[in-house]
Amino acid sequence: MAYTIDLNKPLEIVNVVYSGKVSLDMRMQAVEQVCSNHSHLKPLKILVDVRGLLMDLSFDEQQAFGKHLANNPGLSDARVAVLHKPDFNPNTIIDDSAFNNGYLLAEFSSQADAELWLLRKI
């Protein structure tokens, strides 16, 4: 599997870890799994780890996926932290597209900082 999903129960943060090449279909599947299995969490806090991701989606696919995230009703109140390597975020186009369409996300190179942001009261 090119991704894993698990719940950090003490923090109530859903961790999605991508590794290697992750197709658009697999990403859509991961989103649906998160929404169907963790919709009871309010707000839904998601930490997406792309440190091991090898981006192979086209520019158009990345933009479309970002828009899908922003317009997905199951993610409407979600807070998302994207965890990437300090010098490279392979998810930039997706993140920008999602954010520009109203998705609440922030980018981090430190897992501790990402978790603190997710736990912060808005």
Summary of the structure (lengths in Angstrom):
residues: 122
radius of gyration: 13.0
end to end distance: 34.3
largest distance: 37.4
contacts: 359
relative contact order: 0.18
helix: 40%
strand: 28%
